[in-house]
Amino acid sequence: MMTKAEVRSAERGQALYDTQIRAQVEGEHRGKFLILDVNTGDYEIDAEDLTACHRLLERRPDAVLFGVRVGHRAAYRLGIRSVSLKG
């Protein structure tokens, strides 16, 4: 379960992304990970989530991180997909 502080950080991160960043990045970076510092609004984008995290933390060691996958409702997908096997 998330703490109240974590919930507030996630809400702030989503709000920053929705209002200030989304329109700037969706066309060019769809499918990539965007990692955002919710305190400063700074962010990094990369095809690999950890690469973006590390680059942002190099610049902002005290960053509070929030991540999204550009152009998707969720950064990750959980579960399995059924596959039809023939013959």
C-alpha positions as CSV (number, residue, x, y, z in Angstrom):
1,M,0.0,0.0,0.0
2,M,1.2,3.5,-0.8
3,T,1.7,6.1,1.9
4,K,-0.1,9.4,1.7
5,A,3.1,11.1,0.6
6,E,3.6,8.6,-2.2
7,V,0.0,9.1,-3.4
8,R,0.5,12.9,-3.4
9,S,3.8,12.5,-5.4
10,A,2.1,10.2,-7.9
11,E,-0.8,12.7,-8.3
12,R,1.6,15.6,-8.7
13,G,3.6,13.6,-11.3
14,Q,0.5,12.7,-13.3
15,A,-0.8,16.3,-13.2
16,L,2.6,17.7,-14.3
17,Y,2.8,15.2,-17.2
18,D,-0.8,15.8,-18.3
19,T,-0.7,19.6,-18.1
20,Q,2.9,20.5,-19.0
21,I,4.7,17.7,-20.8
22,R,2.3,15.3,-22.6
23,A,1.7,17.5,-25.6
24,Q,5.4,18.2,-26.1
25,V,6.5,14.5,-26.2
26,E,3.7,12.3,-27.5
27,G,4.4,12.7,-31.2
28,E,8.1,12.0,-31.1
29,H,8.5,9.7,-28.1
30,R,5.5,7.4,-28.1
31,G,6.3,4.1,-26.4
32,K,9.3,5.4,-24.5
33,F,9.6,5.9,-20.8
34,L,9.5,9.4,-19.3
35,I,10.8,9.7,-15.8
36,L,9.9,12.9,-14.1
37,D,11.1,14.7,-10.9
38,V,7.9,15.8,-9.3
39,N,9.6,18.5,-7.3
40,T,11.3,20.3,-10.2
41,G,9.4,19.1,-13.4
42,D,12.7,18.0,-14.9
43,Y,12.5,14.7,-16.9
44,E,14.4,12.2,-19.0
45,I,13.1,10.1,-21.8
46,D,14.6,6.8,-23.0
47,A,13.5,3.4,-24.4
48,E,14.8,1.9,-21.2
49,D,13.2,3.0,-18.0
50,L,16.3,2.5,-15.8
51,T,18.5,4.5,-18.2
52,A,16.1,7.4,-18.0
53,C,16.1,7.1,-14.1
54,H,19.8,7.0,-13.9
55,R,20.3,10.0,-16.1
56,L,17.8,12.1,-14.1
57,L,19.3,11.0,-10.8
58,E,22.8,12.1,-12.1
59,R,21.4,15.6,-12.5
60,R,19.0,15.5,-9.6
61,P,20.2,13.2,-6.9
62,D,17.4,14.1,-4.5
63,A,14.7,13.7,-7.2
64,V,11.3,12.2,-6.3
65,L,10.6,10.1,-9.4
66,F,7.4,9.4,-11.3
67,G,7.3,7.4,-14.5
68,V,5.0,7.0,-17.4
69,R,5.2,5.3,-20.8
70,V,4.5,8.0,-23.4
71,G,1.2,7.5,-25.2
72,H,0.1,4.6,-23.0
73,R,-2.3,4.4,-20.1
74,A,0.2,2.4,-18.0
75,A,3.9,2.1,-18.0
76,Y,3.8,-1.7,-17.6
77,R,1.5,-4.5,-18.4
78,L,1.0,-7.4,-15.9
79,G,-0.5,-10.8,-16.6
80,I,-0.5,-13.2,-19.4
81,R,-2.0,-13.3,-22.8
82,S,-3.6,-16.4,-24.2
83,V,-2.2,-17.7,-27.4
84,S,-4.0,-20.1,-29.7
85,L,-1.8,-23.1,-30.5
86,K,-2.6,-24.9,-33.8
87,G,-1.7,-28.6,-34.4
